[in-house]
Protein backbone atom coordinates (compact mmCIF):
# COMPACT_ATOMS: atom_id res chain seq x y z
CA UNK A 1 0.00 0.00 0.00
CA UNK A 2 1.77 3.12 -1.19
CA UNK A 3 0.24 6.27 0.22
CA UNK A 4 1.22 9.69 -1.15
CA UNK A 5 2.34 12.07 1.57
CA UNK A 6 2.99 9.30 4.07
CA UNK A 7 6.58 8.46 5.02
CA UNK A 8 7.80 4.91 4.63
CA UNK A 9 7.93 4.51 8.42
CA UNK A 10 4.33 5.66 8.79
CA UNK A 11 3.34 3.37 5.94
CA UNK A 12 4.80 0.39 7.83
CA UNK A 13 3.09 1.47 11.05
CA UNK A 14 -0.25 1.83 9.23
CA UNK A 15 0.15 -1.69 7.79
CA UNK A 16 0.87 -3.07 11.25
CA UNK A 17 -2.15 -1.29 12.72
CA UNK A 18 -4.44 -2.67 10.02
CA UNK A 19 -2.97 -6.14 10.46
CA UNK A 20 -3.51 -5.98 14.20
CA UNK A 21 -7.11 -4.86 13.72
CA UNK A 22 -7.75 -7.63 11.23
CA UNK A 23 -6.88 -10.10 14.01
CA UNK A 24 -8.48 -8.00 16.80
CA UNK A 25 -11.40 -6.18 15.12
CA UNK A 26 -12.98 -5.03 18.39
CA UNK A 27 -9.79 -3.46 19.77
CA UNK A 28 -9.66 0.22 20.61
CA UNK A 29 -6.95 2.25 22.27
CA UNK A 30 -5.18 5.60 22.57
CA UNK A 31 -2.11 6.61 20.58
CA UNK A 32 0.09 5.54 23.49
CA UNK A 33 -1.76 2.26 23.89
CA UNK A 34 -1.50 1.46 20.20
CA UNK A 35 2.24 2.05 20.32
CA UNK A 36 2.76 0.15 23.55
CA UNK A 37 0.40 -2.81 23.08
CA UNK A 38 -0.47 -3.21 19.41
CA UNK A 39 2.99 -2.53 18.04
CA UNK A 40 4.79 -4.31 20.87
CA UNK A 41 2.60 -7.36 20.12
CA UNK A 42 4.14 -7.29 16.62
CA UNK A 43 7.65 -6.99 18.11
CA UNK A 44 8.06 -3.43 16.86
CA UNK A 45 9.14 -0.34 18.79
CA UNK A 46 7.57 2.80 17.31
CA UNK A 47 7.68 6.39 18.49
CA UNK A 48 4.45 8.12 19.40
CA UNK A 49 4.62 10.63 16.53
CA UNK A 50 4.80 7.83 13.94
CA UNK A 51 1.86 6.04 15.57
CA UNK A 52 -0.19 9.26 15.69
CA UNK A 53 0.57 10.08 12.04
CA UNK A 54 -0.40 6.57 10.91
CA UNK A 55 -3.61 6.61 12.98
CA UNK A 56 -4.61 10.04 11.67
CA UNK A 57 -4.00 8.90 8.11
CA UNK A 58 -6.09 5.77 8.62
CA UNK A 59 -8.89 7.91 10.05
CA UNK A 60 -8.72 10.17 6.97
CA UNK A 61 -8.98 7.08 4.75
CA UNK A 62 -11.96 5.85 6.84
CA UNK A 63 -10.24 2.62 7.92
CA UNK A 64 -10.42 3.81 11.54
CA UNK A 65 -12.78 5.87 13.65
CA UNK A 66 -11.51 8.28 16.28
CA UNK A 67 -13.69 8.87 19.34
CA UNK A 68 -13.18 10.84 22.53
CA UNK A 69 -13.00 8.57 25.58
CA UNK A 70 -14.34 9.24 29.05
CA UNK A 71 -11.10 10.70 30.34
CA UNK A 72 -10.65 13.06 27.38
CA UNK A 73 -8.24 10.75 25.58
CA UNK A 74 -8.85 10.04 21.93
CA UNK A 75 -9.51 6.37 21.17
CA UNK A 76 -9.00 4.72 17.81
CA UNK A 77 -10.88 1.69 16.56
CA UNK A 78 -11.66 -0.09 13.34
CA UNK A 79 -14.47 1.35 11.25
CA UNK A 80 -16.74 -1.70 11.51
CA UNK A 81 -18.41 -0.82 8.20
CA UNK A 82 -15.08 -1.62 6.54
CA UNK A 83 -14.23 -4.77 8.50
CA UNK A 84 -14.92 -7.22 5.66
CA UNK A 85 -13.24 -4.94 3.12
CA UNK A 86 -10.14 -4.77 5.35
CA UNK A 87 -9.90 -8.54 5.61
CA UNK A 88 -10.30 -8.95 1.84
CA UNK A 89 -7.80 -6.17 1.15
CA UNK A 90 -5.12 -7.56 3.45
CA UNK A 91 -5.61 -11.09 2.08
CA UNK A 92 -5.26 -9.84 -1.49
CA UNK A 93 -2.10 -7.89 -0.60
CA UNK A 94 -0.50 -10.87 1.13
CA UNK A 95 -0.76 -12.88 -2.09
CA UNK A 96 1.66 -10.50 -3.77
CA UNK A 97 4.31 -10.45 -1.01
Z-matrix of the N, CA and C atoms (Angstrom, degrees):
N
C 1 1.443
C 2 1.521 1 106.00
N 3 1.307 2 116.58 1 111.08
C 4 1.454 3 120.73 2 -179.96
C 5 1.518 4 107.48 3 -105.28
N 6 1.325 5 116.58 4 118.18
C 7 1.447 6 121.22 5 -175.75
C 8 1.508 7 110.29 6 -112.88
N 9 1.336 8 117.75 7 118.78
C 10 1.473 9 119.72 8 177.47
C 11 1.522 10 110.72 9 -59.71
N 12 1.326 11 116.00 10 138.64
C 13 1.453 12 120.68 11 176.83
C 14 1.504 13 114.27 12 81.46
N 15 1.323 14 117.57 13 3.49
C 16 1.456 15 121.16 14 179.99
C 17 1.523 16 107.35 15 -116.33
N 18 1.331 17 116.48 16 127.20
C 19 1.464 18 120.05 17 -179.07
C 20 1.522 19 110.01 18 -64.92
N 21 1.319 20 115.08 19 159.99
C 22 1.464 21 119.66 20 179.74
C 23 1.522 22 111.38 21 -59.05
N 24 1.343 23 117.37 22 -39.41
C 25 1.466 24 120.36 23 178.34
C 26 1.522 25 111.12 24 -62.18
N 27 1.333 26 116.73 25 -44.61
C 28 1.458 27 119.96 26 179.42
C 29 1.519 28 110.87 27 -66.34
N 30 1.323 29 116.76 28 -34.48
C 31 1.448 30 121.53 29 177.36
C 32 1.529 31 109.70 30 -60.32
N 33 1.325 32 117.00 31 -46.31
C 34 1.461 33 121.72 32 178.62
C 35 1.525 34 110.45 33 -62.79
N 36 1.307 35 116.85 34 -44.19
C 37 1.471 36 120.76 35 179.31
C 38 1.524 37 110.00 36 -61.94
N 39 1.321 38 117.57 37 -43.25
C 40 1.471 39 120.90 38 178.76
C 41 1.529 40 110.61 39 -61.01
N 42 1.320 41 117.53 40 -42.64
C 43 1.469 42 121.41 41 176.80
C 44 1.523 43 110.65 42 -59.33
N 45 1.323 44 116.07 43 -45.32
C 46 1.465 45 119.88 44 -179.64
C 47 1.525 46 111.76 45 -63.63
N 48 1.318 47 116.26 46 -40.08
C 49 1.472 48 120.60 47 178.21
C 50 1.517 49 110.01 48 -62.48
N 51 1.326 50 116.82 49 -47.50
C 52 1.469 51 119.80 50 179.70
C 53 1.524 52 111.54 51 -63.66
N 54 1.321 53 116.31 52 -39.24
C 55 1.464 54 119.63 53 177.23
C 56 1.519 55 111.97 54 -63.08
N 57 1.327 56 115.78 55 -42.92
C 58 1.462 57 120.37 56 178.08
C 59 1.535 58 109.99 57 -60.75
N 60 1.324 59 116.16 58 -45.00
C 61 1.463 60 120.19 59 -177.94
C 62 1.520 61 112.43 60 -69.61
N 63 1.297 62 117.27 61 -26.57
C 64 1.461 63 120.18 62 175.29
C 65 1.531 64 109.31 63 -64.34
N 66 1.331 65 116.41 64 -39.02
C 67 1.467 66 121.50 65 178.77
C 68 1.526 67 113.18 66 -83.29
N 69 1.347 68 116.38 67 -24.74
C 70 1.473 69 122.29 68 -177.66
C 71 1.534 70 108.91 69 -131.77
N 72 1.330 71 117.90 70 67.79
C 73 1.467 72 120.57 71 -171.46
C 74 1.528 73 115.88 72 -64.98
N 75 1.308 74 117.97 73 -15.77
C 76 1.465 75 120.21 74 179.98
C 77 1.530 76 112.93 75 -98.86
N 78 1.329 77 116.54 76 3.46
C 79 1.465 78 120.80 77 -178.91
C 80 1.520 79 111.19 78 -68.41
N 81 1.314 80 115.00 79 147.74
C 82 1.464 81 121.23 80 171.75
C 83 1.513 82 107.08 81 -151.27
N 84 1.345 83 115.38 82 145.07
C 85 1.459 84 118.63 83 -177.96
C 86 1.522 85 109.87 84 -165.14
N 87 1.324 86 114.83 85 171.12
C 88 1.465 87 122.50 86 176.04
C 89 1.526 88 109.59 87 -82.30
N 90 1.329 89 116.11 88 173.33
C 91 1.462 90 120.49 89 176.08
C 92 1.525 91 109.61 90 -55.58
N 93 1.332 92 116.86 91 -48.43
C 94 1.463 93 120.31 92 -179.62
C 95 1.524 94 111.79 93 -62.01
N 96 1.313 95 116.39 94 -42.16
C 97 1.464 96 120.37 95 179.43
C 98 1.515 97 112.61 96 -65.04
N 99 1.317 98 116.59 97 -40.39
C 100 1.464 99 120.29 98 177.41
C 101 1.523 100 109.44 99 -60.48
N 102 1.327 101 116.68 100 -46.72
C 103 1.458 102 120.17 101 179.28
C 104 1.514 103 112.76 102 -63.22
N 105 1.324 104 115.32 103 -43.91
C 106 1.470 105 120.21 104 -174.92
C 107 1.528 106 112.18 105 -75.50
N 108 1.323 107 117.92 106 -44.75
C 109 1.460 108 120.80 107 -171.93
C 110 1.521 109 112.91 108 -99.38
N 111 1.320 110 117.84 109 -48.77
C 112 1.463 111 118.98 110 -176.03
C 113 1.519 112 111.08 111 -70.28
N 114 1.324 113 117.07 112 -45.68
C 115 1.458 114 120.10 113 -177.98
C 116 1.530 115 110.84 114 -73.57
N 117 1.328 116 115.77 115 -39.73
C 118 1.467 117 119.70 116 179.43
C 119 1.528 118 110.16 117 -61.75
N 120 1.337 119 116.44 118 -35.49
C 121 1.467 120 122.12 119 176.90
C 122 1.534 121 110.23 120 -59.50
N 123 1.331 122 116.60 121 -31.54
C 124 1.458 123 121.85 122 178.95
C 125 1.531 124 111.69 123 -87.99
N 126 1.339 125 116.78 124 -0.16
C 127 1.458 126 120.81 125 -179.39
C 128 1.514 127 113.62 126 76.82
N 129 1.327 128 116.54 127 26.47
C 130 1.461 129 122.01 128 -175.85
C 131 1.527 130 109.83 129 -120.83
N 132 1.322 131 115.95 130 133.66
C 133 1.463 132 121.85 131 173.25
C 134 1.526 133 107.38 132 -99.00
N 135 1.318 134 117.45 133 123.58
C 136 1.459 135 122.09 134 -176.87
C 137 1.514 136 109.25 135 -132.62
N 138 1.336 137 116.91 136 138.81
C 139 1.462 138 118.22 137 178.44
C 140 1.529 139 110.14 138 -76.89
N 141 1.314 140 114.28 139 156.65
C 142 1.458 141 121.99 140 -174.00
C 143 1.527 142 112.45 141 -59.39
N 144 1.328 143 117.84 142 -38.76
C 145 1.464 144 120.27 143 179.92
C 146 1.523 145 111.96 144 -62.12
N 147 1.333 146 117.32 145 -39.94
C 148 1.469 147 121.21 146 178.94
C 149 1.526 148 110.41 147 -66.91
N 150 1.329 149 116.74 148 -40.32
C 151 1.463 150 120.59 149 177.73
C 152 1.523 151 109.89 150 -64.00
N 153 1.334 152 117.28 151 -46.78
C 154 1.462 153 121.41 152 -179.36
C 155 1.536 154 110.72 153 -60.51
N 156 1.318 155 117.10 154 -45.18
C 157 1.471 156 120.97 155 -179.47
C 158 1.528 157 110.72 156 -62.23
N 159 1.322 158 117.12 157 -42.84
C 160 1.466 159 120.39 158 179.57
C 161 1.531 160 110.63 159 -66.40
N 162 1.334 161 117.08 160 -42.98
C 163 1.467 162 120.30 161 178.88
C 164 1.524 163 111.06 162 -62.50
N 165 1.328 164 116.79 163 -45.42
C 166 1.462 165 120.11 164 179.82
C 167 1.525 166 111.09 165 -61.40
N 168 1.322 167 116.09 166 -40.54
C 169 1.463 168 119.04 167 178.44
C 170 1.533 169 111.14 168 -64.38
N 171 1.322 170 116.69 169 -41.94
C 172 1.461 171 119.82 170 179.61
C 173 1.526 172 111.53 171 -67.18
N 174 1.314 173 117.42 172 -31.37
C 175 1.475 174 120.46 173 173.91
C 176 1.527 175 109.48 174 -66.56
N 177 1.327 176 116.97 175 -45.21
C 178 1.475 177 120.91 176 177.85
C 179 1.517 178 111.66 177 -56.94
N 180 1.335 179 116.62 178 -38.66
C 181 1.459 180 122.07 179 -178.31
C 182 1.523 181 112.15 180 -84.35
N 183 1.343 182 116.81 181 2.54
C 184 1.462 183 123.98 182 177.46
C 185 1.525 184 114.67 183 68.94
N 186 1.343 185 117.98 184 16.78
C 187 1.461 186 120.17 185 173.72
C 188 1.525 187 109.64 186 -76.74
N 189 1.340 188 116.03 187 -31.70
C 190 1.463 189 121.44 188 -179.06
C 191 1.516 190 110.39 189 -121.98
N 192 1.321 191 114.24 190 160.46
C 193 1.461 192 122.29 191 172.81
C 194 1.521 193 106.91 192 -118.95
N 195 1.307 194 116.11 193 138.73
C 196 1.455 195 122.94 194 178.21
C 197 1.523 196 107.48 195 -109.54
N 198 1.335 197 115.78 196 127.69
C 199 1.468 198 120.65 197 179.56
C 200 1.520 199 109.16 198 -131.56
N 201 1.314 200 116.22 199 151.74
C 202 1.460 201 119.66 200 177.48
C 203 1.519 202 109.00 201 -87.05
N 204 1.337 203 115.89 202 125.55
C 205 1.458 204 121.77 203 -179.30
C 206 1.518 205 111.51 204 -80.65
N 207 1.312 206 115.48 205 176.50
C 208 1.459 207 122.26 206 -177.75
C 209 1.522 208 113.17 207 -58.82
N 210 1.299 209 117.07 208 -37.68
C 211 1.459 210 120.95 209 -175.56
C 212 1.522 211 112.85 210 -90.77
N 213 1.333 212 117.25 211 11.41
C 214 1.455 213 120.63 212 179.44
C 215 1.514 214 113.73 213 89.37
N 216 1.334 215 117.12 214 -6.18
C 217 1.458 216 120.33 215 177.20
C 218 1.520 217 109.99 216 -79.01
N 219 1.304 218 115.89 217 145.44
C 220 1.456 219 121.59 218 177.23
C 221 1.522 220 108.59 219 -84.12
N 222 1.328 221 116.29 220 129.11
C 223 1.458 222 122.99 221 177.72
C 224 1.520 223 109.51 222 -106.90
N 225 1.301 224 115.23 223 145.85
C 226 1.466 225 121.73 224 178.52
C 227 1.516 226 108.40 225 -119.25
N 228 1.333 227 114.88 226 138.43
C 229 1.459 228 120.07 227 177.84
C 230 1.520 229 109.04 228 -148.92
N 231 1.304 230 115.30 229 164.75
C 232 1.452 231 121.39 230 178.69
C 233 1.523 232 110.05 231 -65.45
N 234 1.311 233 116.73 232 138.62
C 235 1.457 234 121.75 233 170.87
C 236 1.532 235 105.69 234 -73.13
N 237 1.314 236 117.46 235 104.53
C 238 1.463 237 121.91 236 -173.81
C 239 1.531 238 113.13 237 -59.47
N 240 1.332 239 117.19 238 -24.54
C 241 1.459 240 120.34 239 177.27
C 242 1.524 241 111.65 240 -66.22
N 243 1.334 242 116.38 241 -18.27
C 244 1.465 243 120.48 242 -177.65
C 245 1.530 244 112.71 243 -111.38
N 246 1.322 245 115.62 244 11.99
C 247 1.472 246 120.81 245 -176.81
C 248 1.530 247 112.51 246 -58.30
N 249 1.312 248 117.71 247 -50.77
C 250 1.456 249 121.63 248 -179.81
C 251 1.528 250 110.93 249 -65.31
N 252 1.326 251 116.44 250 -41.35
C 253 1.462 252 120.98 251 178.73
C 254 1.531 253 109.92 252 -61.49
N 255 1.325 254 117.29 253 -40.77
C 256 1.463 255 121.08 254 179.09
C 257 1.524 256 110.25 255 -61.24
N 258 1.313 257 116.81 256 -48.62
C 259 1.464 258 119.96 257 -179.53
C 260 1.529 259 110.68 258 -59.36
N 261 1.326 260 116.94 259 -45.92
C 262 1.467 261 120.58 260 179.39
C 263 1.522 262 111.05 261 -63.48
N 264 1.333 263 116.48 262 -41.61
C 265 1.460 264 121.24 263 -179.16
C 266 1.526 265 111.03 264 -63.26
N 267 1.319 266 117.23 265 -48.72
C 268 1.456 267 120.09 266 -178.73
C 269 1.528 268 111.37 267 -65.84
N 270 1.323 269 117.63 268 -36.96
C 271 1.464 270 120.00 269 176.93
C 272 1.525 271 111.08 270 -64.92
N 273 1.328 272 117.07 271 -40.31
C 274 1.463 273 119.51 272 -179.95
C 275 1.528 274 110.88 273 -68.08
N 276 1.343 275 117.61 274 -36.07
C 277 1.454 276 121.04 275 179.28
C 278 1.527 277 111.52 276 -70.25
N 279 1.319 278 116.95 277 -34.45
C 280 1.471 279 119.15 278 -178.35
C 281 1.523 280 111.65 279 -69.38
N 282 1.306 281 118.20 280 -21.66
C 283 1.463 282 121.26 281 177.69
C 284 1.525 283 112.03 282 -67.72
N 285 1.334 284 115.81 283 -26.36
C 286 1.456 285 120.20 284 -176.30
C 287 1.512 286 113.31 285 -93.51
N 288 1.332 287 118.24 286 -6.42
C 289 1.478 288 121.02 287 -176.70
C 290 1.498 289 111.16 288 -115.79
